[in-house]
């Protein structure tokens, strides 16, 4: 079984603050290490569960967050930007994990909630359903026939994932209190839980139904400012609905996502 691991940074245990998610601060460098070690735990668990190949996607911001020399030697890694597709390589796999993910924009009591861009996006709807990055990941995986088997992040992110795929495994890396506050689990415990749940996720992946959305697909994005909507060129598949909202329509979730 091939396993695809998508990653983000905001859901990693111990990550709470602005200076941890980018820039050149010592706190960001520490957060990179925390992310890399959670990835390693997920890879180790996947292999123990029977995965024959693991591909890991560095999905936060620049796509260059992993500490290369610390990465598990038995997986392959996609890093850097730009890329031809979000989640490159997912379609060739049979199960997927999302490590370090966060809840969608507007989720009260979640750590660092946002959807795609804290600066540009306010809300997103997929076929009329308010949706975050977890939902888009699940829908793209479902289009490819890939089971969503594991999610890690704060408890709000895990709840969001289970609302879409009830049978997946989850790891609560921290219990959110507010956007930049949480009760943290010890770092060793978080990694141990990720490894254990990753192994269990691979073993049960064949019994998890992929998350599929109806076709055709509409992605509707409400931007934070009218100027961001002004900058979107209206081409076939795009419609401006109001001052801040653009609809992107296509036959599949993959094609709709390409319009963004």
N, C-alpha and C positions, 0 to 999 in steps of 0.2 A: 504494500500500500504506500502510495506517495502522499505525503502530508505537506500542505502549504501553510506557513505561519505568517499572518499579517501582524504588524506591530504598530504601536503608537507609543507615546511617552507619558502622556498625562495620567494614565491609569496604573503606572508602575508604583509599587510600594515605596513610600517615602517621598514621592514627587507631589508637591503642593503649590509651589510659588512660581511667580513669573521668571525669576532668575534661574530656575531649574530647567526650563523648557527651551532655552535657546541662548544665543549670544556667546560670550567668551568667559563668563564668570566661573570660578571654581565650583559653584553649586551645579552648573550645567555639566561640567566634567564628571562630577560625582553621579549625577543622574544618568549620564551615558553608561557608566559602569553598572549601575543598578539595573538598567534596561538590558544590557548585555548578559548579565548573570541570570535574569529571568528568562531570556531567550534560551540560554544554555540549559536551564532546567527543563524548559518545554521540549527542546530537542532530545535531551536525555530520556525524558518520559516517553516521547513518541517512539523512539527507537526500542525502548524496553517493551512497549506495547505491540511491537511488530512492524513498525514502519520500515520500509525498505529504502526510502529516500525522503529527505526533508529539505525543502526550499524555504528560506526565510526572507521576508520582504521588510526592509527598513522603511517604514511608512510615515515617519514624523518629519514635517517641515522639509528640510533640504534633502532628506533621505540619506544622510550621512551622519548617523548617530551612534551606531555600533562601534565598539572599540575592537578593531579588526583582529589584533593580536590576542585578544581574550576569547574569541569566539570558539564554540565547540567545533572540533575538527571533523566531525562526521556529518555536517550539513553544508549546503551551499547558500550563498547570501546575495540578494539583490540590493544594491546601494546606489545613491546618486540620483540626480534629476537633470533634464527631463526624461521621461520614459514614454514609450508608445502607448501604454495602457496603465491604468491603476490596477494593481494586483497582477502584474505580469507573471505568467506561469501557473496561475490558479487552475485554468481549464484542464491542465494535464494531470491534476491530482485527484484523489478520491476523498480526502478529508481536509478540513481547514480549521486552524485555531486563530484567535485574535487576542494577542498578548499586549497588555498595557493600554486597553481602550478606555474611553470615557463616555459618559452619557450625552444625549443630544442637548442642543441649546435649549435653555429654558427649564431644565430639570432642577427643581428646587432641592437643595441639600445634596447636590452632587459635586464632586471635586472637578473643577475646571471644565464644566459643561460647555460645549459648543458643537457646532456642526460645520465641518470642513475648515472654516475660517472665522476666528473670533472677530476679526476686523471687518470682513466683508458680508458675511451671511448672518441673517437673523433667524429665519426658519426655512425648513425644506419639507415638502410633501411628496410622497411617492404614491401615485394613484390615489390622491386625496388623503392619505394617512401621514400624519406628522412623523417624520423619519429622521434619524441621525446617521452617523457613519456606520454604526452597527447594523442598522437595517439595510443600508446600501451594500455593505459587505455581504450580508446574508442573501440579498436579492441577486447579486452578481454570482455568488457561489451557486445559488439555486438554479440560475439560468444555465450554468455549466454542469449541473447535476452533481455538485459537490456538497457533501454533508458538513454543516457547521457543528463542530464537535466540542469546542472549548472556548471560553471567554474568560479573561482575567481583567480586573479593574475594581473600582469602588463598588459598593453594594448596589448603587443606583444603576451603574452600567450593567451589572450582572442581572438585575431585575429586568432591564430593558431587553437584554439578549434572550432571557427565558420567556418573555412575552411573545417572542417571534418563533423561537425554537425551544419548546419546553423540555426536550430530552437532552439538550447539550449539558456538558459539565461546566461548572463555573468555579473560579477562585476569587474570593473577596480579598484583595490586597490591602485594603484600608476601609474603615467605616467612616463615610463622609459625614461631616457635621455642617459644613458650609463650603463655598466655592474654594477657599484656600485653607481649610481646616479639616482634620480627620483624626480618628483614633487609629494608630498604626499597629500592625502586627510586626513582630521581630523579623528581621530580614531573612534569617535562616528558615523560619517557619514558612514564610511566603514562598521561597524557592522550593522547599520540600513539598508544599501543597501543589504548586504548579507541576512539579515532576510527577507526583502521584496522580493528579487529575489528567495530565496529558497521557499517561499510560492507559488509564481507564477510558479516556476519550477515543483513543485509537482502537481499543478492543471493542467498543460499542458503536463505532462510526457506521458500520454497515446497517445498523438498525435505525439510524436517524434519517428521517425524511428530509431531503433538501427543501429549503424555503423558497417557494416560487411565487411570483407575482403575476397577475393577469396581463395580457397583451391586448392592444398596444399599451405603451407605457408613457406616463406623464410625470416628469419631475418638475416641481414648481418651487422656485427659490425666491424668498423674500429677502432682499438685501438690506443692510443697515442704513444706507443712505441712498437717496434718489440718484446721486451722481454715479454710483456703481451700476445701477440699472441703465443710466444714460449711456454708459460706455459699452454696453452689450450690443453688438450689431444684430439687427433683426434679419435673419436668414431663414430659409425653409427649415421648419422644425421648431422655430422659436417664435413666441408671441409675447408681447408686453401686455400684461394684464392691468397694471396700475403703476403708480409712480415708482414703486420699489420692487415689483414682482414680475419675474419672467417665467414663462412656461416653456419647457423643453419636451417635445413629443417625438417619439419614434416607435418602431415596432417592438424593440427589445430594450431591456435595461442597459445593455452594453452600448447600443446605438444612442440611447438617450443620454447616457453619461458622457459620451464623446462630444455632445453638443454643449456641455457646460463650459 
